[in-house]
Amino acid sequence: MPRNGISSDGFSVGPGNSPQLLRQLVAGRMNPHRVNRHDAAALISYCRLRVLREQAKIELEVQRGRLRIARRMQRMLLNDLKAKLVAAWDATKKVDHHRDRQQASPFALRARKSFLRVWLLARAIDRQSFTAEALLRRKPKARGGFRPIYSFDQLGIARQKLADMALTPFSSFLHQSQYTMRGRSAACEELRQQMNRATRDTQFIQFDVTNFYGSIAHEWLEEHLPLSRAIIREHVLLDNVRVTYGKGPVRLNDEGNLGMDRRGIPQGSAVSPRVAEFVMADILRRAADALRGLAVIVYCDNIGILVRTSADMTVLEKRLRRVFKTHGAGPFHLTTTGARSIATPCRFLGFHWQKTGAHVRAFLPAHVLEQRETIYRADISNAEGFVAMQRAYSRAKSFCSAFNLDQEVVRLSERLAVFLRAEIRHRFRRPTTTLRRLPCPSKMRRTLKKPTFRNRASVPSE
């Protein structure tokens, strides 16, 4: 018999009963393992809505200038079980996205989809006895050198997601020229509009901060970031994370091990981009006098400025270098390729920008597209199996979607789609109708159904 609107087996909660289901789970009258995926998704949607409402209240208090009340409400949000459930849910989805599901057993797949996993993770987020783990790898840069990238486990990601939720209502402190949280497409669109308004004698200059993430001082973050020191150390700076690199696990901030003694935030963390935005916003506010009246577009550590030819470029560059070098979170070092007229191609955010007449072009060089097309065609042709071919095409599709402002890139995506269809017809001898989701052959075998007959008289005799 149903009790309190919830069936005894836990599989029939029904729509609109997520608050009651959460109370049953907290009281221990419902086994989290018995919650099916539909009820779990409804519960997380309810929790996410409540978190958004609390964030809106905190943001309103920040805009009114009542920071003490906002910080108190922020602490309540960090201790709220609904926020922890949302963080745990997002963390498990991110971890599962990077795992190879094709090589997992059915039992492992069933365990990943269980709500018990999310529930236990939400309970363990604020427990210091549980230590998160991370894998450190060195990613080569396009212009030489390596960039340290950290891959965290689900506990570390959940803690970072929770800290990011607490920082989001304080985003009004960010500078109006920052576009990292709004996306790369928004930054490109803003630059296109600014170049359309500019005259042909306008010049574009780009600055890049060298090792921005690795140069941020921990003392400055503990003093200025709108979070408690304990949350900053555990969730942002990740003092108690065990990192696997080289000879074995070490502490992330052990001095002499990874070079992150009292400086730097880990790249790959879910909260590091927002923390870096807070640091960059404070730097831009200090450089307000030098940037007054100029069109500025900032994306992460890339700064693009449109100035008129009559402006003194040397004075602007010296002022910005001084502000970045003397900032309390630094020192930071700026590099630049020099000023160029917008009538000639200038590079920013991966594109080459040029204004010809009344039209602004965002394009990639022809040799880059030819090289990319050759690489992606070779990856698809040399892929062993259907799944490997799908992954190769996904990489190509990700590149094309990132640079879709260039019409040649759009045509490249269409050519690769045609090439993929031809490869599938040639190697697997079957037609393809859509490329949105290419089914795995093992899944196709599982979905084959035996023929059914209405009556036994129609069953063919052997």
DRENZATOR-874730 format. One record per residue: x negated, y negated, z negated of N, C-alpha, C, CB in turn. Coordinates in steps of 0.1 Angstrom, whole numbers, plus 5000, padded with zeros to 4 digits. Glycine has a CB too. Layout:
BEGIN
XYZXYZXYZXYZ;...
! end
This chain:
BEGIN
499250125000500050005000499149885000501050004988;499549785007498749655008498849584994499249565018;497749534990497649464977497149324980496749534967;497949224976497549084977497349044992496249044970;498149105001497949075015496849145022497848935017;496149235015494949305021495249455019493649265015;495049535030495249675029494149745021495349735043;494449855016493549935007492349975015494250055002;492349995028491250045035490349925039491550125047;490849795038489949685041489949645056488649705036;490749715064490649695079491749605084490649825086;492749565076493949495081494149375072495149585081;493249275073493349155065494449065071492049085064;494449055085495448965091494948825092496748975083;495548755102495148615104495548525093495748565117;494648425090494948325079494648375065496348285080;494148495063493848535050492348535046494448675048;491548455053490148455050489848405036489448365060;490548295031490248255017490548365007491048135014;491648445009491948545000490948665001493348605003;490448695013489448795015488148755008489148815030;487748625008486548585002486748594987486248435005;487848564981488148584967488048724963489448524963;488548814971488448964968487049014969489349034978;486248954978484848994979484048944966484248944991;484348824962483548774951483948844938483848624949;485248884937485748954925485349094924487248934923;484849144935484449284936485549384938483749324923;486749334943487849424946487849464960489149354942;486849424968486749454982485349494985487249344991;485149604991483849654995483449585008483849804997;482349505009481949435021481749535033480649355019;481449655030481249745041482549785048480549875036;483649765042484949795047485549685055485849835036;484849565056485349455064484949475079484849315058;485949475087485649505102485149375108486849555109;484749385120484049265127485049155130483449315140;486349185132487249075135487548995122488549135140;487749065111487948995099486648915094488349085088;485548975097484248905094484048785102483049005096;484348785115484248665123485248565118484548705138;486448605115487448505110486948445097488848565108;486348525088485848475075484748375077485448585066;483848405086482748315089483248185096481648375098;484248195104484848065110485447975099485848105121;486148045090486647965079485547895070487548055070;484547975067483447925059482647805067482448035056;482547825080481847725088482647595088481647775102;484047605089484847485089484747415075486347525091;484747485064484547425051483247355050484747535040;482147415055480847355055480847225063479747455060;481447225074481547105082482246995075482147135096;483247025068484046925060483146875049485346985054;482446955042481546905032480446815037480947025024;479846855049478846775055479446635059478246845067;480646635064481246505067481446415055482646525074;481746475044481946395031480546345027482546485020;479546425028478146385024477746265033477146495024;477946285046477546185056478246045053477846225070;479546055049480245935046479645865034481745965043;479245935024478645875012477245815016478445985001;476545885025475245825029475445695037474545925038;476445685045476745565052477145455043477745585063;477845485032478245385022477045345013479345445013;475945415014474845375006474745444992474745235004;475745534989475745594976474945724977477245624972;473645714977472745824979472745924967471345774981;472945874955472945964943474146064944473045894930;475346004948476446094950476246194962477746014952;475646144972475346234984474446344980474846154995;473346314972472446414968473146514959471246354961;474046474950474746564941475646654950475546484931;476346604959477146684968476246784977478046604977;475046734980474146824987473746944979472946744992;473446924966473147034958474247134956472746984944;475447084956476647174955476747254968477947094953;476447194979476547264992475447374993476347165004;474247344987473247454987473647574979471947394983;474447544968474847654959476147714963474947604945;476747674974478047724978477847854986478747614987;478747954982478648084988479048075003479448184981;479947985007480347975020479247925029481547875022;478447835025477247795032476247905034476647665026;476047985023475148095024475548195034474948155010;476848225034477448325043477148275058478948345041;477448145061477148095074475748105078477647955075;474848075069473348085071472948225074472548025060;473548315066473148465067473648515080473748545055;474848475084475448525097474648475109476948475098;474248345109473448295120472048355120473348145118;471548385108470248445108470248595114469648455094;471248665110471348805115471548805131472448885108;472348705135472548705150471248665157473648595153;470448575151469248535158468248655157468648415151;468148725147467248845146467648955156467248905132;468948975157469449085166469249045180470949115163;469248915183469048865197467648905202469248715198;466648905193465248925197464949075196464348845188;465849155191465549305190465949375203466249365178;465349485206465649555218466749655214464349635223;467949625218469049715214469149845222470349635216;468449845234468549965242467750075236468049935256;466750055227466050155221466450195207464550115221;467550125203468050155189469050265189468650025183;469050345178470050455177471450395174469550545166;472450475177473850435174474050395159474850535178;473350475150473450445136472850305132472750555128;471650275139471050145136471950035141469650135143;472550055153473449945158474649925149473949985172;475250035144476350025135475949955122476950165132;474749975117474249915105474149765107472949975100;473649725119473449585122474849505123472749565135;475849575127477149515129477949505115477949575139;477449575105478149585093478149455085477549695084;479249415080479349285072478549295059480749245070;478349415054477549435042476149375043477449585038;475549385055474249325057474249175055473749365071;475349115060475448965059475748925044476548915068;476549005038476948975024475648985015478049075019;474949095016473749105008472649005011473149245010;472548965023471548855027472048725021471448845042;473348695021473748565015473548565000475248545018;473648684993473448684979471948674976473948814974;471048704985469648704982468948574987468948824989;469648484992468948364998468248284987469948275005;468848254976468248174965467548254954469348084959;467248374957466548454947465048454950467148604946;464248404941462848394943462148524942462248294933;462848624937462148754936462048824950462948844927;462848774959462748824973461848734981464248834979;460848804988459848724995460148745010458448774992;460148635017460348645032459048685039460948515037;459148735051457948775058458048705072457948925060;456848685078456748625091455548685098456548465089;455648685111454648735120454048615128455148835130;452748595127452048485134451448525147451048425124;451748455157451148485170450648355176452148555180;449648355184448948245190449448235205447448245190;450248125208450748105221449848015229452148055221;449348055240448447965248449147845253447748045259;448447725253449047605258448747595273448547485251;449547515280449347495294448047425297450547425300;447647335288446447255291445247305282446647115288;445247425278444147485270444447485256442947405273;443847575248444047585234445247685231444347455228;445547695218446547785213447447705204445947905207;448747755203449747695194450247805185450947635202;450047795171450547895162452047905161449947875148;452648015164454148035164454448145154454648065178;455348115145455748205134457148265137455848135120;457248395136458548465138458948525124458348585148;460048465119460448505105461448615105460948375098;461548685094462548785092463948715089462148885081;464948795087466248735085466448655072467348845085;465648695062465748625049465148485051465048695038;463948475058463348345060464248255069462048365066;464848315079465648235088466848185081466048315100;467448265072468648225065468348115055469248345057;467248115049466848005040466647875048465548045032;466047885060465847775068467147715073464847805080;468047805077469347755082470047685070470247875086;469947735058470647665047470047525044470547755034;468747515045468047385043468447285055466547405043;468547345067468947255078470447205076468847335091;471347285071472647245068472647125058473547355062;471747135048471647025038471046895043470847075026;470246905053469546785059470446725070468246825065;471346795076472146745087472946615083473046855092;473646615072474346485068473546365067475146505056;472246375065471346265064470646225077470246295054;471246275088470646245101470846095105471246335112;471646025098471845875101470545805099472945815093;469545865091468345795090467445805102467545865078;467845885112467045905124467145775132467446025132;466145755141466045645150466945665162464545615154;467445555167468445565178467745615191469045425181;466445605192465745645204465345795204464545565206;465645865193465246005192466346095198465046045177;465946195206466846275213466646425211466746245228;465746465201465546605199466746685195464446625189;467546625185468746685181469846685191469146625168;469846585200470846575210470546655223471046425214;469346705224468946795235468146725245470246845241;467346805253466546755263467246695275465646865269;468446745278469246695289469746545285470546775291;470046525273470446385269469246285271470946385255;468046335267466846245269466646215284465646315263;466746315292466546295307467646205312466646435314;468846215308469946135313469745985309471246185308;469245965296468945835292467845765300468545835277;466745845303465645795311466145765325464545895311;467045845330467545815344468345685344468445925349;469145655334469845535333468945415331470945545322;467945425322467045315320466245285333466145345309;465845385340465145355353466045295363464445485358;467345335363468245275373468345125370469645345372;468345085357468544945354467244865356468944925340;466044935356464744865357464444825371463644955352;463644725372463144675385461944755390462744525384;461544735402460544815408459144785402460444795423;458944665396457744635390457544685376457544485390;458544755371458544815357457544925357459944865353;456844945346455845045344456345145333454444995341;455845265335456245375325454945425319457045495332;454945435305453745485298454245595288453045375291;453545705288453845815279452745835269454045945288;453245865256452345895245452646035240452445785234;451646105236451846235230451046245217451346345240;451746295207451046305194450346445193452146295182;449046435191448246555190448546635177446746525191;448946765179449146845167450046785157447846885160;451246745161452146665153452646755141453346615161;453146875144453646965133452546995123454247095139;451347015128450247065119449546945111449247135127;449946825114449346705107450246645097449046605117;451446695094452346635085451946675071453846675088;451846575062451346595048452546645040450746465043;452246745032453246805023453646705012452746925017;452646625007453046524996454046425001451746454991;453946385013454846285019456246345020454446235032;456346475024457646535025458346555012457446675032;457546595002458146614988458646484982457046674979;458046374987458446244981459546174989457246154981;459646195002460546115011461646205017459746045022;461546335018462546415025463746425015462046555028;464946405020466146405011466546545007467346345018;465646615000465846744995465046754982465346865005;465446844973464746864961463346934964465446954951;462446914954461046964957461047114957460146914945;461947184949461947324950462447374963462847384939;463447314969463947354982462947324993465247284985;462247214992461247185002460047285001460647044999;459647324990458547414989458947554993458047424975;460147604990460547734993461147755007461647784982;461847655012462647675024461947595036464047625023;461247485033460747405044459247435045460847255041;458447425034457047455035456747605034456347385024;457647685029457547825029456347875021457547885043;456147835009455047875001454948024998454947794988;456048084997456148224993456448325004457148244982;455948285016456248365028454948455030456548285041;455148585032454048675036453848675051454248815030;452748635056452448625070451548745074451848495074;451948815085451148915090450348865102452049045094;449048865100448148815111446748855108448248655112;446148905119444748945117444549075108443948835111;443949055097443649175088444749215079442449135080;445849135078446949185070447749065065446449265058;448749095056449648985051448848895041450849055043;449148765043448648665034449748565032447348585041;449548475022450448365019450348255030450248305005;451448205034451448105045450647985042452848065048;450647935030449947815026448747835018450847715019;448147955018446947985011445847905018446648135011;445147825010444047745016442947835021443547645005;442447805033441347885039441847995047440447925029;443048035047443548155055444048115068444648225047;445048015069445647975081445447825084447048015081;444747755076444447615078445647535075444147595093;446647585067447847505063447747495048449147565068;446747425043446647415028447647315023445247375024;447547185026448447085022448946995034447846995011;448847055046449346985057450047085067448146905064;450947035074451547115085452847185081450547215089;453747185090454947265089454947375100456247175090;455447495097455347605107456247585119455747735100;455647605131456347605143457047745145455447575155;458347735148459147855148460147865137458347975148;460047775128461047765117462347695122460447695105;463447735117464747675121464947535115465847755116;464147495105464347365099463247265103464447375084;462147315108461047235112461347125122459847315117;462147145132462447035141463146915135463347085152;464046945125464746835119463846765109465946885111;462946835102461946775093461046685101461146875086;460546735113459646645121460446525126459146735133;461746535129462446415133462546315122463846455137;462646355109462646255098461346185097462946335085;460246255100458946195099458746095111457746295100;459146135123459046055135459945925133459446125147;461145945127462045825125461345725116463345875119;460745765105460045675097458845605104459545745084;458145675112457045605120457645505130456245715128;458745535136459345445146459845315139460445515154;460345335127460845215120459645125116461645255107;458545185113457345105110456845035122456245185103;457045095134456645035147457644955154456145145156;458644905146459844835152459344705159460844805142;458344635153457944505159457244525172456944435149;456544635173455844665186456744715197454744765184;457844775193458844835203460044755205459244975198;460144635199461344555201461444505215461244425191;462644525220463044485234462544575245462344355236;462044695241461544795251462444915251460144835248;462544985263463345105264462445225260463845125279;462845285249462045395243462845525243461545355228;462245635247462845765247461845855240463145815261;462245915229461445995221462046135220461245945206;461246235224461746375224460646455216462046435238;460946495204459946565196458646475194459546695202;457546515199456346435198455946365211455146515193;456846355221456646295233457346155233457146385245;456646055236457245915236457045855250456545825225;458145815256458145745268458645605267458945825279;457945505273458345365271458345305285457345295261;459345225288459445145300459144995296460845155307;458144945303457744805300457544735313456344805292;457644605313457444515325455944495327458144385323;455644465339454144445342453544335335454044425357;454344235331453744115324453444145310454744005325;453944255305453644295291452244335289454644405286;451644305278450244345275450244485270449644245264;449844575279449844715276448744755266449544805289;447644685266446544705257447044675242445344625260;447744565240448244535227449244635222448844395227;450144675231451144775227450444905223452144805239;449544955231448845075227448045065214447845115239;447344955212446644945199447544935187445844815199;448744875188449644865177450245005174450844775180;450645075184451145215182450145305176451745275195;448945305181447845385175447645355160446545365183;447645225157447445185143448545235134447245035142;449745225139450945265131450845415128452245225137;450645495139450545635137449345685128450445705151;448245615130447045655122447145615107445845585128;447845505104447845465090449145515083447845315089;450045595089451245635083450945735071452145705093;451745735061451545815049451645965052452445775039;452446005062452546145065451446195074453846165072;450646105079449546145088448246165082449446035099;447146125089447146045101447446125113445845975103;448046055123448446115136447646045147449946105139;447246115157446446065168447246075181445146155169;447345955188448045945200447145965213448745815201;447646035223447046045236447945995246446546185239;447445935257448245875268447545895281448545735265;448345905291447845915305447745785312448646015313;448145675305448045545311449445505317446945535321;449545375320450745325325450745345340450945175322;451945375345452145385360453445315364452245535364;453445265376454645205382455745315384454345135395;456945285382458045375384458245405399459345335377;457645325407457745355422456845475426457345235429;455945515417455045625419455445735410453545595418;455245865413455645975404454945965391455446105411;455745975380455145975366455846095359455445845359;455046165351455546285345456046265331454446395345;457146325328457746315314458746425312458446175311;458646505301459546615298459546725309460946565296;458446745315458346845325458746805340459246965322;459446695341459846645354458846545359461246585354;458846515372458146405378459246305382457346445391;459146185377460146085378459645975388460546015365;460545935397460145835407461445755411459445895419;461345625412462445545417462145495431462645425408;462945535440462845505455464045425458462645625464;463945295460465045205463465945195451465845265475;467245235453468245235442468445375436469545185447;467645475440467845615436466645655427467945705448;466945725417465945785407465845935409466245745393;464645985412464446125415463846185402463646155427;464346305399463646395389463346525396464546415376;462146555398461846665407460546735401461546625421;460346855407459146935405458346945418459447075400;456946945417456246945429456447075437454746945426;456347075450456647185459455747305456456447145474;454447285453453547395450453947465437452147345449;454547395427454947455415456147545418455347345404;457147505426458247585429457847705437459247505437;456947695446456447805454455747915445455547765465;454947865436454347955426455348025417453247885418;456347955412457348015404458148115411458247905398;458548085424459348185432458548305434459748115445;457248295437456448415440456348495427455048375444;456148435415456048515403457348585400455648415391;458448515401459748575397460148685407460848465397;459848665420460148775429459348895426459948725444;458048875422457148995419457649055406455748945417;458148985396458649035384459849125386458948935374;460749075395461949155398461649275406462949065405;460749265415460349385424459649485416459549335436;458749445407457949545399458549595386456649485396;459849545384460449585371460849735372461749505369;460549805362460849955361462149975354459650025353;463149995361464450025355465349905356464350065341;466649925354467649825355467549715344469049895354;467249755332467149665321465949565323467049735307;464849625327463649535330463949435341462449625333;464649475351465049385362465949275357465749465373;466849315348467749215342467049115334468849285334;466049155327465249065318464448975327464349145309;463849025338463048935347463948835353462349025358;465148865357466048765363466448665352467248835369;466648715340467048615329465948515327467348695316;464648555327463648455326463648355337462248525326;463848405349463948305361465148215359464048385374;466248265355467448185353467248085342468648275350;466548115332466348015321465447905326465648085309;464447935334463647825340464547735349462447885348;465347795357466147715367467147625359466847805377;467747685348468747605341468047485333469447695331;466747505330466047395323465647285332464847455316;465547305345465147205354466247195365463747235360;467447195361468547185371468847045377469847245365;468046945372468246815378467646805392467546715369;466746895395466146905408466946995417464646955407;467446945428468247025437467447145443468746945448;466147125444465347235449465247355439463947195452;465347325427465447425417466747505417465147375402;467847425420469147495421469147585433470247385423;468547545444468447635456467547755453467847555468;466447735445465647845441466447945433464447795433;467347905424468147995416469048075426468947915406;469648005436470448085445469748185453471147985455;468448155457467648245465467248365456466448175470;466948345444466648455435467848545432466048405422;469048485431470248565429470548655441471448475427;470348605453470448685465469448795466470348595478;468148765462467148865462467448975452465748795459;467948935440468249035430469349125435468748965417;470449075442471449165447470949265457472549075453;470049215466469449295476468549405469468549215486;467849375459467049475452467949585445466149405441;469049535439469949635433470549725443471049565425;470949675454471549755465470549855470472149675476;469249815471468249895477467750005467467049815481;467649975454467050065445468150155438466249995435;469350105436470350175429471450225438470850095417;471550175450472450225460473950195456472350365463;474150075450475550045446475749895448475850085432;476949845452477149705454477249625441478449685461;476949495441476949415430477949305433475549355426;478849275423479849175425479549045416481249225422;478949065405478648945396477248965390479748935385;476748845387475448845380475448795366474448765388;476648765361476748715348476348815337478248665345;476748945340476349045331476049175339477449075320;474849215339474449335346474549455337473049315353;475449545338475549655329474349745329476849735331;474049805318472949895317473450035322472449915302;472650115328473050245333473550335322471950315341;472850325310473350415299474750375295472350405288;475050245295476350195291477450235302476450045289;477050235314477950285325478250425323477350255339;477350505319477650655317478650665306476350735315;478450585295479350605284480750555287478850525272;480950465297482250415300482950495310482150275305;482350595316483050685326484050765319482050775333;485250765324486350845318486750965327487550755317;487151065320487551185327488951165333487551305317;489251235344490551215350491651265341490651285364;492751195340493951235332495051265341494351125322;495951355337497051405344498351395336496851545349;499351355343500651335336501251465330501651265345;501151575338501651705333500651805337503051725339;500751925331499852025333500052095347499952135323;501252075353501452135366500652065377502952125370;500151945374499351875384497951895382499651725384;497551975372496052005370495652095381495852065356;494552065389494152155399493552285393493052085408;493852395399493252515395491852535399494152635400;491052605391489652625394489552735404488952665381;
! end
